[in-house]
Amino acid sequence: MLLSFYLSNVLNIAWSLSPENCDASNQLREVLVSVFIFALFCYITSTWARSKSARQKSRTPPLPPGPCGLPLVGNLPFLDPTLHTYLTRLAKSYGPIMKLRLGKKITIVVSSSSVAREVLKDHDIIFANHDGPVAALAGTYEGCDVTWSSYGAQWRTLRKVCTLKILSNTTLNSVYPLRKKMVRQTVRHLNSQAGSAINVGDQVIAAAFNIVTSIIWGNTIKGEEMARLGAEFRQIITEMTVLAIKPNISDFYPGLAQFDLQGIVKRMKVLANRFDSLFDMVIAKRLQMDEEGWNQKLVDEVNSTQDFLQYLLRLKKEGDSDVDAPFTMTQLKALLLTSSNSVEFAMAEMIKNPEVMSKAQQELEQVVGKDNMVEESHIHHLPFLKAVMMETLRLHPGLPMLVPHCPSETCIIGGYTVPKGSQVLINAWAIHRNPSVWKNPSTFDPERFTGVDSKWDFNGNDLNYIPFGTGRRICPGTAMGERMVLYSQRLCSPSNGNCRAAVRRSWMFRSGLASF
C-alpha cells in the first residue's frame, strides 16, 4: 500500500509541473491512476486467493499412512500371495486405515469395523461403485452383472431382479425340489464310496454346481446332456475364477490395459464366449419348447417346477414396471455366475474339532432322526448347525477382502483423505478376528453364535460381522447362500458314515486352513 501511495504522488507531482497542458494532462493522469489502481487491485485479489487456497490445502487431511514403496512399482514387489493376512500384519503397524501404492493405483485398506462403517454406511453412496479387475469385467459382459455394474439405473434393475424376484424367499422355495434332488444324489454317491478315501472338496464343488445349474435351467436339460453341460459349466467357471484373481499388470497400470500384455483378457473373452454359447443353447431350447409347444408332456414337466431361467425369460418378454432400465438377454446371462467353498471349510473345521462334529450330529439326530433325510424345513430347528455355518464364515469369509470399492469423489475417512478413483479394500478377515470383539478370535467356536442373546446376522447390521458385506452393495445372494450352505451340510449328518473319512481326506489338502 505504501508503494501505491508513493507512485500515485509521483504521478500527481509530475503532471502538476506542466500547466500549459493542464486539461489534457489532468485527463491522462486520471486514466493512468485508474489503470494503476485496477492493476493493484487485481494483484492484491490474486495474492489473497492464493493465500486462502494454501490455507485450505494445509487444512486438508493427508493420505493415510502406509509402507514406503519403490519408484514406479510402489508396494507391488512386497505383496504376499495371501493378501488378507499380509494386510492384517501391516495394519498392526500403520493402523486401521492405511495406503498402498500398487503401480499407478492408490489402494486404501480398512481393517476395523469403525472405519468400515464410515465407508459402507456413513458415505455409502460415495463408495457405491465397485472397482472391477480388467479380467472380471471382460468375463461379465464389460461389468454388466450385479457385482460390477456402476451404481445407477442398470445396477438398480439388476439388484431388484436379484433380490425381489430371483433370490426372494418365494422363488427360492419354488426351486427347493431341485436343490433337494441334487443334494440327495451327492449323499448317495458318498455312501456308495464308504471305506475309500475321497476328495470332499471336489464332491462339494460338483454338488454346488449341480444345484446351481439345476436351479438355473431346471428340467430343460436332463440325463447325460445335463451331466455334460454341468461339467462344462463347472470347468468354464473355474477357469474364469482363476483368471479373475490372477495378478494382472493392466489393473496396476491402466494405461497398459489396451495392450493386454499377459493375454488374460483375451483368454477371459474366449471363456466368456464358451459360457455365452452354452447358455444360448439352453435358452434357445427353452424358447423353442415354450413357443412351439412341441412335446406338450415335456413342456408341462419343465414348467411344473419354477427355475430361474423360466422367470428371467418371462421378465425379458413381459417387462416389469418395477425396474428402472430395460432387462436384456446379456444381463440375464450375466446374472447366472456363482461359486462358493464355504461348505468345504465348514466340514474341514468340524473334522479338526471333533467335539463340534459330534454336537452337530447329535442335533441332527434329535431333530431329524438318525435314519431320516434332512429337509430345508428342519433348518430353523437346527441352531447349532447354523452357528457352525456362521462361525465358518467368520473365520473363512468367501471374499476375505470383500469386493473392492471405488469412491466417486474425494472423501475424508478415519481422519484421512481418500482420493476419488482409488481402490478401497475392506479387510473382513481382519475385522472378524479383532480380539477386542471376538474372544479367542482364531479358535473355531460356533457357541459364540448360539443363545437367545446372539445379535449376529448376515445383514451387516453389526460391522464386526460382514461375511456378505453391508450397505446398498451387500451381496444379493445372501439368502440363497445361507440355504445352500446349511442344506449341503447335510453331508455331515449321522447317517453318512463316510463323511469323517471324506473330510479327513480333504483336510490333508487344507494344511494351511488355519492361516487362510
C-alpha positions as CSV (number, residue, x, y, z in Angstrom):
1,M,0.0,0.0,0.0
2,L,2.9,2.4,0.7
3,L,4.2,1.6,-2.8
4,S,0.9,2.6,-4.4
5,F,0.7,5.8,-2.4
6,Y,4.2,6.8,-3.4
7,L,3.7,6.1,-7.1
8,S,0.4,8.0,-7.1
9,N,2.0,11.1,-5.6
10,V,4.9,10.9,-8.1
11,L,2.4,10.9,-11.0
12,N,0.4,13.8,-9.5
13,I,3.6,15.9,-9.0
14,A,4.9,15.2,-12.5
15,W,1.7,16.3,-14.2
16,S,1.3,19.3,-12.0
17,L,4.5,20.8,-13.3
18,S,3.0,21.2,-16.8
19,P,0.4,23.9,-16.6
20,E,0.3,24.5,-20.3
21,N,-1.1,21.0,-20.8
22,C,-3.3,21.2,-17.7
23,D,-6.6,19.9,-19.2
24,A,-5.0,17.1,-21.3
25,S,-2.7,16.2,-18.5
26,N,-5.4,16.0,-16.0
27,Q,-7.4,13.6,-18.1
28,L,-4.4,11.4,-18.9
29,R,-3.4,11.5,-15.2
30,E,-6.8,10.3,-14.2
31,V,-6.7,7.4,-16.7
32,L,-3.2,6.3,-15.6
33,V,-4.1,6.4,-12.0
34,S,-7.3,4.4,-12.6
35,V,-5.3,1.8,-14.6
36,F,-2.7,1.6,-11.8
37,I,-5.3,1.2,-9.1
38,F,-7.1,-1.5,-11.1
39,A,-3.9,-3.4,-11.6
40,L,-3.0,-3.1,-8.0
41,F,-6.5,-4.4,-7.0
42,C,-6.1,-7.4,-9.3
43,Y,-2.7,-8.2,-7.7
44,I,-4.0,-8.0,-4.2
45,T,-7.0,-10.1,-5.0
46,S,-5.0,-12.9,-6.6
47,T,-2.5,-12.8,-3.8
48,W,-5.3,-13.2,-1.3
49,A,-6.9,-16.1,-3.3
50,R,-3.6,-17.9,-3.4
51,S,-3.1,-17.5,0.3
52,K,-6.6,-18.7,1.0
53,S,-6.1,-21.8,-1.2
54,A,-2.8,-22.5,0.5
55,R,-4.5,-22.3,3.9
56,Q,-7.3,-24.6,2.8
57,K,-4.8,-27.0,1.4
58,S,-2.9,-27.0,4.6
59,R,-6.1,-28.0,6.4
60,T,-6.9,-30.9,4.1
61,P,-6.1,-34.2,5.8
62,P,-3.2,-36.2,4.3
63,L,-3.5,-39.6,2.7
64,P,-3.5,-42.5,5.2
65,P,-0.1,-43.8,6.4
66,G,1.4,-46.8,4.8
67,P,4.7,-48.6,4.0
68,C,7.2,-47.0,1.7
69,G,7.4,-48.3,-1.8
70,L,9.7,-48.2,-4.8
71,P,9.6,-45.8,-7.7
72,L,7.2,-46.8,-10.5
73,V,6.1,-50.1,-8.8
74,G,5.2,-48.8,-5.4
75,N,4.5,-51.7,-2.9
76,L,3.8,-54.3,-5.6
77,P,7.1,-56.3,-5.0
78,F,6.3,-56.7,-1.3
79,L,2.8,-58.2,-1.6
80,D,2.2,-61.6,-0.1
81,P,0.1,-64.1,-2.0
82,T,-2.3,-64.4,1.0
83,L,-3.2,-60.8,0.7
84,H,-5.6,-60.6,3.6
85,T,-3.1,-61.9,6.2
86,Y,-0.3,-59.7,4.8
87,L,-2.5,-56.6,5.1
88,T,-3.6,-57.6,8.6
89,R,0.0,-57.7,9.7
90,L,0.7,-54.3,8.1
91,A,-2.4,-52.8,9.9
92,K,-0.8,-53.6,13.2
93,S,2.0,-51.1,12.3
94,Y,0.1,-48.5,10.3
95,G,-3.4,-48.5,11.8
96,P,-7.0,-49.4,10.8
97,I,-6.8,-47.3,7.6
98,M,-3.6,-47.4,5.5
99,K,-2.4,-46.6,2.0
100,L,-0.5,-48.8,-0.5
101,R,0.7,-47.7,-3.9
102,L,0.3,-50.6,-6.4
103,G,1.8,-49.4,-9.6
104,K,-0.2,-46.3,-10.6
105,K,-3.1,-47.2,-8.3
106,I,-3.7,-45.9,-4.8
107,T,-5.2,-48.6,-2.6
108,I,-6.8,-47.8,0.7
109,V,-7.1,-50.7,3.2
110,V,-9.7,-50.6,6.0
111,S,-9.1,-53.1,8.8
112,S,-11.6,-52.0,11.6
113,S,-15.3,-52.0,11.9
114,S,-15.5,-48.4,12.9
115,V,-13.7,-47.2,9.8
116,A,-15.6,-49.7,7.7
117,R,-18.8,-48.1,8.9
118,E,-17.7,-44.8,7.6
119,V,-17.2,-46.3,4.1
120,L,-20.1,-48.7,3.9
121,K,-22.8,-46.8,5.9
122,D,-22.0,-43.1,6.5
123,H,-20.7,-42.5,3.0
124,D,-22.5,-45.4,1.3
125,I,-23.4,-43.6,-1.9
126,I,-19.9,-42.2,-2.5
127,F,-18.5,-45.7,-2.2
128,A,-21.4,-47.4,-4.1
129,N,-19.2,-48.2,-7.2
130,H,-17.1,-51.3,-7.3
131,D,-13.5,-51.4,-8.6
132,G,-13.6,-54.3,-11.0
133,P,-10.4,-56.1,-12.2
134,V,-10.0,-55.8,-16.0
135,A,-10.4,-59.6,-16.4
136,A,-13.6,-59.7,-14.3
137,L,-15.1,-57.0,-16.4
138,A,-14.2,-58.9,-19.6
139,G,-15.8,-62.0,-18.3
140,T,-19.1,-60.3,-17.3
141,Y,-20.0,-58.5,-20.5
142,E,-18.0,-55.5,-19.5
143,G,-19.4,-55.3,-16.0
144,C,-23.0,-56.0,-16.9
145,D,-23.7,-58.1,-13.9
146,V,-25.0,-57.1,-10.5
147,T,-21.5,-57.2,-8.9
148,W,-19.5,-54.9,-11.3
149,S,-22.2,-52.6,-12.7
150,S,-21.7,-49.0,-11.8
151,Y,-24.2,-47.5,-9.4
152,G,-27.1,-46.3,-11.4
153,A,-30.2,-47.4,-13.3
154,Q,-28.8,-50.6,-14.7
155,W,-27.5,-51.7,-11.3
156,R,-30.8,-50.9,-9.7
157,T,-32.5,-53.0,-12.3
158,L,-30.3,-56.0,-11.7
159,R,-30.5,-55.6,-8.0
160,K,-34.3,-55.6,-8.0
161,V,-34.4,-58.6,-10.2
162,C,-32.0,-60.5,-7.9
163,T,-33.4,-59.5,-4.5
164,L,-37.1,-59.2,-5.3
165,K,-37.5,-61.8,-8.0
166,I,-34.8,-64.4,-8.5
167,L,-33.4,-64.7,-5.0
168,S,-36.5,-63.9,-2.9
169,N,-37.7,-66.4,-0.4
170,T,-40.7,-67.2,-2.6
171,T,-38.6,-68.0,-5.6
172,L,-36.1,-70.0,-3.5
173,N,-38.9,-72.0,-2.0
174,S,-40.2,-72.8,-5.5
175,V,-36.8,-74.4,-6.6
176,Y,-36.4,-76.3,-3.4
177,P,-37.2,-79.7,-5.0
178,L,-34.2,-79.1,-7.4
179,R,-31.8,-78.4,-4.5
180,K,-33.1,-81.4,-2.6
181,K,-32.6,-83.7,-5.6
182,M,-29.0,-82.6,-6.2
183,V,-28.0,-82.9,-2.5
184,R,-29.5,-86.4,-2.2
185,Q,-27.6,-87.5,-5.3
186,T,-24.4,-86.4,-3.7
187,V,-25.2,-88.1,-0.4
188,R,-26.0,-91.4,-2.2
189,H,-22.6,-91.1,-4.0
190,L,-20.7,-90.5,-0.8
191,N,-22.4,-93.5,0.8
192,S,-21.5,-95.7,-2.2
193,Q,-17.9,-94.8,-1.6
194,A,-17.9,-95.8,2.1
195,G,-14.5,-97.3,3.1
196,S,-12.5,-95.4,0.5
197,A,-10.9,-92.0,0.6
198,I,-12.4,-89.3,-1.5
199,N,-11.7,-85.6,-2.1
200,V,-14.6,-83.9,-0.4
201,G,-13.7,-80.6,-2.0
202,D,-14.3,-82.0,-5.5
203,Q,-17.6,-83.5,-4.3
204,V,-18.8,-80.3,-2.7
205,I,-17.9,-78.2,-5.7
206,A,-19.6,-80.7,-8.0
207,A,-22.7,-80.7,-5.8
208,A,-22.8,-76.9,-5.6
209,F,-22.6,-76.6,-9.4
210,N,-25.2,-79.3,-9.9
211,I,-27.5,-77.4,-7.6
212,V,-26.9,-74.1,-9.3
213,T,-27.3,-75.5,-12.8
214,S,-30.5,-77.3,-11.9
215,I,-31.9,-74.1,-10.3
216,I,-30.9,-72.1,-13.4
217,W,-32.4,-74.2,-16.2
218,G,-34.5,-76.8,-14.2
219,N,-35.7,-79.7,-16.3
220,T,-34.9,-78.1,-19.7
221,I,-31.7,-80.2,-19.7
222,K,-31.8,-83.8,-18.4
223,G,-29.9,-87.0,-18.2
224,E,-26.5,-87.3,-19.9
225,E,-26.9,-83.9,-21.5
226,M,-27.3,-82.4,-18.1
227,A,-24.2,-84.1,-16.8
228,R,-22.2,-83.0,-19.8
229,L,-23.3,-79.4,-19.7
230,G,-22.9,-79.3,-16.0
231,A,-19.3,-80.4,-16.3
232,E,-18.6,-77.9,-19.0
233,F,-20.3,-75.1,-17.0
234,R,-18.1,-76.0,-13.9
235,Q,-14.9,-76.0,-16.0
236,I,-15.6,-72.6,-17.5
237,I,-16.5,-71.0,-14.2
238,T,-13.4,-72.5,-12.5
239,E,-11.1,-71.2,-15.3
240,M,-12.8,-67.8,-15.2
241,T,-12.3,-67.5,-11.5
242,V,-8.6,-68.4,-11.7
243,L,-8.1,-65.7,-14.4
244,A,-10.2,-63.1,-12.5
245,I,-8.0,-63.3,-9.4
246,K,-4.7,-63.7,-11.2
247,P,-2.4,-60.6,-10.8
248,N,-2.7,-58.5,-13.9
249,I,-0.4,-55.6,-14.8
250,S,-3.4,-53.9,-16.6
251,D,-5.0,-53.4,-13.1
252,F,-2.0,-51.6,-11.7
253,Y,-1.1,-49.6,-14.8
254,P,-4.5,-48.8,-16.5
255,G,-2.7,-47.2,-19.4
256,L,-1.4,-50.6,-20.4
257,A,-4.8,-52.3,-20.4
258,Q,-5.3,-51.8,-24.1
259,F,-2.2,-54.0,-24.8
260,D,-3.3,-56.9,-22.6
261,L,0.4,-57.8,-22.1
262,Q,-0.4,-61.0,-20.2
263,G,-3.1,-62.1,-22.5
264,I,-5.5,-62.5,-19.6
265,V,-8.4,-60.5,-21.1
266,K,-8.0,-62.5,-24.4
267,R,-8.3,-65.8,-22.5
268,M,-11.2,-64.5,-20.4
269,K,-13.1,-63.5,-23.6
270,V,-12.6,-66.9,-25.0
271,L,-14.1,-68.4,-21.9
272,A,-16.9,-65.9,-21.9
273,N,-17.8,-66.8,-25.4
274,R,-17.9,-70.5,-24.4
275,F,-20.1,-69.5,-21.5
276,D,-22.3,-67.5,-23.9
277,S,-22.7,-70.3,-26.3
278,L,-23.6,-72.8,-23.6
279,F,-26.4,-70.5,-22.3
280,D,-27.5,-69.5,-25.7
281,M,-28.1,-73.2,-26.5
282,V,-30.1,-73.8,-23.3
283,I,-32.1,-70.6,-23.7
284,A,-32.9,-71.4,-27.3
285,K,-34.1,-74.9,-26.3
286,R,-36.4,-73.4,-23.6
287,L,-37.7,-70.8,-26.0
288,Q,-38.4,-73.4,-28.7
289,M,-40.2,-75.6,-26.2
290,D,-42.4,-72.8,-24.9
291,E,-43.2,-71.1,-28.2
292,E,-43.7,-74.1,-30.4
293,G,-45.4,-76.2,-27.8
294,W,-43.8,-79.5,-29.1
295,N,-43.9,-82.5,-26.8
296,Q,-46.5,-80.9,-24.5
297,K,-45.8,-83.5,-21.9
298,L,-42.2,-82.4,-21.7
299,V,-43.2,-78.8,-21.6
300,D,-45.6,-79.4,-18.7
301,E,-42.8,-81.3,-16.9
302,V,-40.4,-78.4,-17.4
303,N,-42.9,-75.8,-16.2
304,S,-44.1,-77.8,-13.2
305,T,-41.0,-76.6,-11.2
306,Q,-40.1,-73.0,-11.5
307,D,-36.5,-72.3,-12.3
308,F,-34.5,-69.0,-12.7
309,L,-34.3,-69.3,-16.5
310,Q,-38.1,-69.6,-16.8
311,Y,-38.6,-66.5,-14.6
312,L,-35.9,-64.4,-16.4
313,L,-37.2,-65.2,-19.8
314,R,-40.7,-64.2,-18.8
315,L,-39.4,-61.0,-17.3
316,K,-37.5,-60.3,-20.5
317,K,-40.6,-60.9,-22.6
318,E,-43.2,-59.1,-20.5
319,G,-41.1,-56.4,-18.9
320,D,-41.5,-55.1,-15.3
321,S,-42.7,-51.7,-14.2
322,D,-40.7,-52.0,-11.0
323,V,-37.3,-51.8,-12.7
324,D,-35.5,-48.7,-13.8
325,A,-33.9,-49.8,-17.0
326,P,-34.7,-52.5,-19.7
327,F,-33.7,-56.0,-18.7
328,T,-31.6,-57.5,-21.6
329,M,-30.5,-61.0,-22.5
330,T,-26.9,-60.1,-21.7
331,Q,-28.0,-59.2,-18.2
332,L,-29.8,-62.4,-18.0
333,K,-26.7,-64.5,-18.7
334,A,-24.5,-62.3,-16.5
335,L,-26.7,-63.0,-13.5
336,L,-26.0,-66.7,-13.7
337,L,-22.5,-66.7,-12.3
338,T,-21.8,-68.0,-8.8
339,S,-19.3,-70.1,-6.7
340,S,-18.6,-70.9,-3.1
341,N,-16.3,-73.1,-1.0
342,S,-17.9,-72.5,2.4
343,V,-19.2,-76.0,2.8
344,E,-15.7,-77.5,2.4
345,F,-14.3,-75.1,5.1
346,A,-17.2,-76.0,7.5
347,M,-16.6,-79.7,7.1
348,A,-12.8,-79.3,7.4
349,E,-13.2,-77.3,10.6
350,M,-15.6,-79.9,12.1
351,I,-13.2,-82.7,11.5
352,K,-10.4,-80.6,13.0
353,N,-12.7,-80.1,16.0
354,P,-14.4,-83.5,16.7
355,E,-16.4,-82.1,19.6
356,V,-18.1,-79.7,17.2
357,M,-18.8,-82.5,14.7
358,S,-20.3,-84.6,17.5
359,K,-22.6,-81.9,18.7
360,A,-23.8,-81.1,15.2
361,Q,-24.6,-84.8,14.6
362,Q,-26.4,-85.0,17.9
363,E,-28.6,-82.1,17.0
364,L,-29.4,-83.6,13.6
365,E,-30.3,-86.9,15.2
366,Q,-32.6,-85.3,17.8
367,V,-34.4,-83.0,15.3
368,V,-34.3,-85.1,12.2
369,G,-33.7,-88.7,13.3
370,K,-30.8,-90.9,12.5
371,D,-32.4,-92.7,9.6
372,N,-34.3,-89.8,8.1
373,M,-33.3,-87.3,5.5
374,V,-32.7,-83.6,6.3
375,E,-35.2,-81.2,4.7
376,E,-34.9,-77.5,4.4
377,S,-37.8,-77.2,6.8
378,H,-35.6,-78.5,9.5
379,I,-33.1,-75.7,9.2
380,H,-34.9,-73.3,11.6
381,H,-34.8,-76.1,14.2
382,L,-31.0,-76.6,13.9
383,P,-29.5,-73.6,15.6
384,F,-26.1,-75.2,16.3
385,L,-25.7,-76.2,12.6
386,K,-26.5,-72.6,11.7
387,A,-23.9,-71.5,14.2
388,V,-21.3,-73.7,12.6
389,M,-22.0,-72.0,9.3
390,M,-21.8,-68.5,10.8
391,E,-18.5,-69.3,12.6
392,T,-17.2,-70.8,9.3
393,L,-18.0,-67.5,7.5
394,R,-16.4,-65.5,10.3
395,L,-13.1,-67.4,10.1
396,H,-13.2,-68.0,6.3
397,P,-15.3,-65.4,4.6
398,G,-15.9,-66.2,0.9
399,L,-14.2,-63.0,-0.1
400,P,-11.7,-62.1,2.7
401,M,-11.4,-58.5,1.3
402,L,-15.0,-58.3,0.1
403,V,-15.5,-56.7,-3.3
404,P,-13.2,-53.6,-3.9
405,H,-15.0,-50.3,-3.7
406,C,-14.2,-47.1,-5.7
407,P,-15.2,-43.6,-4.4
408,S,-16.9,-41.4,-6.9
409,E,-15.5,-38.3,-5.2
410,T,-12.7,-37.5,-2.7
411,C,-13.8,-38.2,0.8
412,I,-12.5,-37.9,4.4
413,I,-12.5,-41.3,6.1
414,G,-11.0,-42.0,9.5
415,G,-9.4,-38.5,9.5
416,Y,-7.6,-39.1,6.3
417,T,-8.2,-38.2,2.6
418,V,-9.4,-41.0,0.3
419,P,-8.9,-39.8,-3.3
420,K,-11.6,-40.1,-5.9
421,G,-11.0,-43.2,-8.1
422,S,-8.8,-45.0,-5.6
423,Q,-9.4,-48.7,-4.7
424,V,-10.8,-49.3,-1.3
425,L,-10.5,-52.7,0.3
426,I,-12.4,-53.8,3.4
427,N,-10.4,-56.5,5.2
428,A,-13.3,-58.5,6.6
429,W,-10.9,-61.3,7.5
430,A,-9.1,-58.9,9.9
431,I,-12.4,-57.4,11.3
432,H,-13.7,-60.9,12.0
433,R,-10.6,-61.7,14.1
434,N,-10.4,-58.5,16.1
435,P,-9.5,-59.7,19.7
436,S,-11.3,-56.7,21.3
437,V,-14.6,-58.0,19.8
438,W,-14.1,-61.8,19.5
439,K,-12.8,-63.9,22.4
440,N,-10.1,-66.3,21.2
441,P,-10.6,-65.0,17.6
442,S,-8.6,-67.7,15.9
443,T,-10.5,-70.5,17.6
444,F,-13.3,-72.2,15.8
445,D,-16.1,-71.9,18.3
446,P,-19.7,-72.0,17.0
447,E,-21.0,-71.4,20.5
448,R,-20.4,-67.7,20.1
449,F,-23.4,-67.6,17.7
450,T,-25.8,-69.5,19.9
451,G,-28.1,-68.4,22.6
452,V,-31.2,-66.1,22.6
453,D,-29.0,-63.1,23.1
454,S,-27.0,-63.6,19.9
455,K,-27.0,-60.4,17.9
456,W,-25.3,-61.6,14.8
457,D,-26.9,-62.0,11.4
458,F,-26.0,-61.9,7.7
459,N,-27.4,-58.4,7.0
460,G,-24.4,-56.4,8.1
461,N,-26.2,-54.6,10.9
462,D,-23.2,-55.0,13.1
463,L,-20.0,-54.1,11.2
464,N,-18.0,-56.6,13.2
465,Y,-19.5,-59.4,11.2
466,I,-19.9,-58.8,7.5
467,P,-19.2,-62.0,5.5
468,F,-21.6,-60.8,2.8
469,G,-20.7,-57.1,3.1
470,T,-23.3,-54.4,4.1
471,G,-24.9,-51.3,2.8
472,R,-26.5,-50.9,-0.7
473,R,-23.9,-53.2,-2.3
474,I,-24.4,-56.1,0.1
475,C,-24.3,-59.4,-1.6
476,P,-27.8,-60.0,-3.2
477,G,-27.3,-63.8,-2.9
478,T,-27.2,-63.9,0.9
479,A,-30.4,-65.8,1.3
480,M,-29.5,-68.4,-1.4
481,G,-26.0,-68.8,0.0
482,E,-27.4,-69.4,3.5
483,R,-29.8,-72.1,2.3
484,M,-27.3,-73.8,0.1
485,V,-24.5,-74.0,2.7
486,L,-26.8,-75.1,5.5
487,Y,-28.6,-77.7,3.4
488,S,-25.3,-79.0,2.0
489,Q,-24.1,-79.6,5.5
490,R,-26.5,-82.5,5.4
491,L,-23.3,-84.3,4.1
492,C,-22.2,-84.4,7.7
493,S,-25.3,-86.0,9.1
494,P,-25.0,-89.1,11.3
495,S,-26.4,-91.3,8.5
496,N,-23.4,-90.5,6.3
497,G,-20.7,-92.8,7.8
498,N,-18.3,-91.8,5.0
499,C,-18.3,-88.1,6.0
500,R,-15.4,-88.3,8.5
501,A,-13.1,-90.1,6.2
502,A,-14.0,-87.8,3.3
503,V,-13.4,-84.7,5.3
504,R,-10.2,-86.0,6.7
505,R,-9.0,-86.6,3.2
506,S,-10.0,-83.0,2.3
507,W,-8.2,-81.8,5.4
508,M,-5.0,-83.2,4.2
509,F,-5.2,-80.9,1.2
510,R,-6.1,-78.0,3.5
511,S,-3.0,-78.0,5.7
512,G,-2.9,-74.2,5.5
513,L,-6.5,-73.7,6.7
514,A,-5.7,-72.1,10.0
515,S,-3.8,-69.3,8.3
516,F,-6.2,-68.9,5.4
